[in-house]
Amino acid sequence: MAAPAPEGSGDASSAALDELSRNFTYGAPGAGNGSLSGAWYRRNQIHLFGVLLAVLGNLVISISLNIQKYSHLQLAHQEHPRPYYKSILWWGGILLMAMGETGNFAAYGFAPITLIAPLGCMSVTGSAIFSVMFLKENLRASDLLGTTLAFAGTYLLVNFAPNITQAISARTVQYYFVGWQFLIYMILEILIFCILLYFHKRKGMKHIVILLTLVALLASMTVISVKAVSSMITFSVMDKMQLTYPIFYIMFTIMIASCVFQVKFLNQATKLYSTTTVVPVNHIFFTTSAILAGIIFYQEFLGAAFLTIFIYLFGCFMSFLGVLLVTRNREKEHLQQSYIDFGNIPGKQMLDKIQPDSNGLSYGTLPDGSGSTNSQSREKKEV
């Protein structure tokens, strides 16, 4: 007779398999089978509302970026261009940007950081799709593949991110704020930040990894404070007023200060490096930092099964890969042509374009043959 297996040996594996069956079983009888079932929606409806806000917010941000770029291109082609801040189209893009960021801010009040932060890939991939409509750019095969990977990764993230529902009140934030995990995390983060800032300021190191690591360290404080502020506002609206606690204003101050310095270092990176390099690296660093902040400060993966965590991380990897494919070699398609067009310069009237003349001493020759005639007359005089 076989000895019975220990009680705790198969608990973790059975829990992981149960989670898989709940998320990937379709068409089976029962109310709780499948991620499309009513029971799954009822269990995760608060998180799904946060996901909806984040996805819509990121898509609106991608539309606003394309509208702003389109307005800049329109102004550049005018004979007497106005300042961009006088363009109604540009202000429409700014308004959409504010709406998108508001949706992202509100999403942190309904869902965990580890679920909302990786959804920033929707902004990058969405911008590539909308640029085809607004800016008439080419839709590449890598764009389609990257968007597909980003959507697949998002599906895994939504299904396997932590589904614990926390009512984040002011007292909860205070409890987490003085916890030993967060204190150790803050000490290490401050040490790393000071070391990198020393090499950046004193040694003049401008490497993209140093700049974007500084951004990511600040971003971890940003997402912690954003979730605290957004959750306390949501708690005040739905349950009990939380805005009278000092911790709310402490978190609000941290949120504003970290955002300001984060933008400062990010602007330095964009001045020194191309956008196609900064955007994917910043997305990966920001998302990784935000996930660590959610795990350490809000303990969002407490008690999660190993297989669930593995599939969640695989979803993050797929979204990262999708962002890399979408942004890869994008700026090379916007390089200028090998001619100079003088037709758009005010006060200049040219019938055609000047082509570079690699064989002559002058920069170029006019296509009407005058340049070749002059060169022939000079050759006759020399003879």
N, C-alpha and C positions, 0 to 999 in steps of 0.2 A: 504494500500500500504506500503510495507516494505521500511524502510529507507535505502538509499545506504550505503554501507560499506565505511569506511574511505579509502582514497587512499593509505596510506602508510602501512595499516595493513597487507595486503597480499603480499607486495613486497618481503620481505625476504623469505617467504615460497615458493612463486612462483619461485623465482630465484634459490632456492635450488632444487626444483622439476625439473626445466629446466636443471640444471646441472646433476641431476640424469638421466634424459631422454637422455641427450647427451652422457653420459658415459655408460649406460647400455641398450640402445635400439638397438637391432640388427634386421636386415631384414626389417625394416620399410622403406617406400619410402621416398625419400628426400636425399639431398646431405650431410646434417649435422648430420644425426642420427647415433649414435653409435660411440664407440671409435675405430672402425676399418674403419671408413669412411674416404674418401679423405679429407673432410673439417677438420676433427679432426687432421689428420696428418699435413695438411698445417698450422693449427693454432699452433701446438706444435712441429714442425719439429726441431727447434733449441734446445728445451729442450730434445727431443728424441735423438738427436745426443749426447748431454751430458750424458744422461742415458746410451746410448750404450757404450760410452767411459768408464763410471764408472763400468758398469757390466763386460765388457771385462777386464778392469784393475783389478778388484777384483778377477775374475776367474784366470787370469794370476798369480796374487799374490798367490792364493791357490795352483796352480801347482808348483810355485817356492818353496814354503815351503815344499811341499812333495818331490821335487827333492833334496833339501838340506838335508832333514832328511834321505832320501834314501842313499845319498852319505856318510853321517856320519855312517850309519849302515854298509855300505860296507867297509869303512875304519876300523871300529871296529872289523870286522871278519878277517882282514888280519893278517898274522903272524908278519909282520913288518909294522905296519900302518904308513902311511905318514901323515904329517900335512894336515888338511882339506883344507887349502888355496892353496895346490898344486894339488888339485883334479879338473880336467876339468869339471866334473859333478857339483861340488859345485859352480864353477864360472858360469856355465850355469844357475843354479838356481838364483844366484845373478843378472845376466843379465835380467832374466825374472822378477825378483822383481823390478828392476829399470824401466823396460818397464811398468809394472802394475802401479807403483806409478806415472809415467809420465802420463798415461791415466787418473788416478784419478785427478791429478793436472789440466790437460787440461779440464776435465769435469766441474770443477767449473767455467770456463770461459764461458760456454754455458748454464748452468742450475742453478736454485737457490740452496742455501745450504740446505734448507729443503727438497729438492728432492735427492741430491747427498749423503748427509751424511748417511741416513738410509740404503743406498744400500751396506754399509759395511757388512751387513749380508750375502751377496753373497760370500764373502771371507771365512767366517766361515763354511757355509753350503757346499760350493764347496770343501773346504779342506777335509771334511768328505767323500764326494763322491770320490774324486781323491785318497784318501788314500787307498781305496779298490783296485785301479788299481796299484798304485805305491808301496804300503807297504803291500799289501795282507791282509789288515785288514777286519774284519767282518762288513758287512752292517747290522746294527740293525734296528729293526722296528721303534725305536725312531728317527733314522737318516732320514728315509723316511718320517715320520710324520713331523719332524722339517723342512726338506727341502720343503715339500709341503706347510706348513704354511708360510715359508719365501717367497716362490714364490707368494703365494696368497697375502701376505702383500705388496710385491713389486708391484703387479698389482694395488692395491688400492693406493699406494703411487704415482705411476706414473700418475694415473687418477685424483687424488684429491689434489696433491701438487699444490702450487700456480703456475699458468701458465702465470704470467706477464713476459714480456720480457724487461729487463733493459739493456740499453747500459751503462755499468759501465766504465766511463772515470775517469781520474785523478780528475777532478773537482767534479764529483759525489762522489768519495771517500772522498775528502776533506769536502764536505758538510755533509756527514754522520758522519765523524770523529769528528766534533765539534757540532753535534746535542745533545740536552739535554737528549734524551733517552739514547744515548750511554754513555754520561758522568755519568749519574746516575748509569747505569749498571756497568761501570768501577769502580766507587767508591765502590759499594757493593761487586764487585768481589775481589777487592784488600783487603778490610776489611776481607772478609771470608778467602781469601788465607793466609793473615798474621796470623789470629787466628789459622787456621789449621796447618800452618807451626810452630807456637809457640808450640802447643801441640806435634807436631811430633819431633821437634828438642830439645826443652827444657824439655818436660815431657816424652820423649821417647815412645810416643804412635805409634805403628806400625800397627794399625788396617787397614784392607783392604779398608774400607769405607773412611778413612782419606787419604790414599795414592791415591786411584783412584779418589777421589774428587779433590785433587790437580792436577791430570792429566787432569781431565775434565775441570777445570777452565783454565788451560793453553791451552787445546784443543779449547776452544771457541775463544781465540785470534788467534790460528793457522788457523782455518777455515775462520775467518774474513780476515786475511791477505792473506791466500792462494787464496781466491776468488778475492780479490782486485788485487793481482799481476797477477793472471791468466787472469782476465778480462781485465786489462790494456794491457797485452801482446796481447790478442785477438783483442782488439780495435785498437792497433797499426798496426796489420797485416791487418785488414779488413777496417780500416777507416783512422785514423790519429794517428801520433806518440804520445805516452803518456809516454815514458820512460825518457823524459827529466824533468819531474816534480819531485820535492823532495819527494812528498808523495809516489811515487813508491818505492824509496829506504828506506823510513821509514817503509813501510809495508813489504818490503823484509827483513829488519833487524828484525822486530817483528816476522816474520814467522820463520826465522832460530833460533832465541833465544828461542822462545816458543817450537819449536820442540826438541831442545837439552834438556831443562829441563823437558819436557814431557817424553822423553825417560828415563831420569834419575830416575824419580819417578816410572815409569812403571817397570823398571828393579828391583827396590827395592821390588815392589809388587810381581813380579814373583819369586824372591829369597825366599820370606817368605811364599807364598801361591802357591797352585797347579795351573797348567795352566787351568784346567777345572773350577776353581773358578774365576781366573783373567779374562779370555777371555770374558765370557758372561757379567760379571759385568762392565768391561771396555767398552764393546760395548754399553751397555745401558746408562752408564754415558756419554760417548763420544757423542752418538747420541742425547741425551737430551740436552746436553750443546750446540752442534752445531745448533740444531733447535732453541733454545732460542737466540743464537747469530744471526742467520739469520732473525728471527722475529724482534729483537730489532735494529740491526745495519742496515740491508738492507730493513726492513719493508716489508717482503715478503708476509705476510698474510693480508696486508692492504686491507680492503673492502671485504674480503672473507666471504661467508655465513657460518652460524653456522653448518649446516649439512655437508658442505664440510670439515670443520675443524674436525668435529667429525669422519667422515669416514677416514680422513687422520690419525688421532690419533689411530683409530682402526687398520689401516694398520701397523702403527709402533708397536702396541702391538702384532700383529700377528708375525711380524718379530722378535721381542724380544723373544717371546715364542718359535719360531723355533730355534733360537740360543741356548736357554737354553736346549731344548730337544736334540740337536745335541751334545752339549758338556757334557751332564749329564753322570756321571760315566764312562767317556771314559778312564781315566787313570787306572782304576781298571783292565781293560783288558790287560794292559801291564805289570802287576806285574810279577816278575820272578817266575819260577817253584820252587817246594819245594825240589830241588836237586842242587848240585854244580857240574858243568861240568868242569872237568880238562883237557878235550881233546883239548881245544883251547888255553891253556897256553903254550907259547914257552918253550921248554926244558923239558916238562912233557909229558909222554906217558902213558895214562891209557886206559884200555880196556873198562871200563864202568863208570858209574856215582856212586857217593857215596850217599847213602840214609841216612837221619838222623835216628839214633837209639835212640828212646825215653826211652828204658829200660836200656841201658848201660851207663857206665860212660864216654866212649869216644864219640866223635861227631857222628861217623858213622862207618859202617862196609862195607867191600867190598862184592859185590854180588857173588863172587866165593866161598864163604863158609869159607874162611880163618879166618874171624873174629869169626865165630861161632866155628871153630875148636879150636882157641886159648882160647875162653871162656870155652870150655869143658875141655881143658887140665888144665886150672887154677882151675876149680872146682874139678878135680881129685886130684890135689896137695893139695888142702885144706882139702879133705876127708882123 
